[in-house]
Amino acid sequence: MPPRLSGMNTAPRSPLVRQVAFGLLVLLALLVGAAALRFALPGQPLAPPLPNLTVQRELLVIHAVSAGLALMLGPWQFAAGLRARRPRLHRCIGYGYAACLLVGGLSALPLAAQAMGGPLAQLGFGLLGLGWLGTTAVALVHVRAGRIAAHRRWMVRSFALTAAGISLRLQLGVAGGFGVPVEVIYTALAWTCWVPNVLAAELWLWPKAQPADPEPGWEPTRLGVD
């Protein structure tokens, strides 16, 4: 019997449920990531009324494009079939994700310092940027050292923070549907777009056992599709 992935919740799940959940994640990541690329278009069509569009327009464009690309690349890191059959492609996508995230994370910090909503919102977005960079850096350190199980755990944490882009847009959509202005909820969004994601990731990673890293070539994760 193959070893379980260290620190991962490997309780049995319906393959159909996993496939539907993963498909929904990919769809949302692609849609939201592609929508973020509109900031690179002249006039930033349909952009929300953010002060940084005026104060730090170029930096916001760099952040939106790099973060959008990271969001579109991230889910494929959890596709078990891709990892098993195309490991080189998996690594290329991973390094592309990390490169986009580095640009997006570094550009997020000065943007957070000028975020709409005051000091509390600025603190929330600043911590998101630091956590985004930090979790990805730890994941890279682990994979370079051959600690694959630990690398996967930290990649889950990294993408949970990347998916703040999805959470933010969904919450903005719900608020807009109820006629709530962006300015009213932006301070809360600076926290609600990522803190629940982190909690959900930690719940997923709640350890049931701590065996050694799996043998090379074995792909046990339950996050992706087989």
Secondary structure, DSSP 8 states (H G I E B T S, - for coil): -----TT-------HHHHHHHHHHHHHHHHHHHHHHGGGGSTT-TT----THHHHSHHHHHHHHHHHHHHHHHGGGGG-HHHHHH-HHHHHHHHHHHHHHHHHHHHHHHHHHHT-TT-HHHHHHHHHHHHHHHHHHHHHHHHHHTT-HHHHHHHHHHHHHHHTHHHHHHHHHHHHHHTT--HHHHHHHHHHHTTHHHHHHHHHHT--S-------TT----SSS--
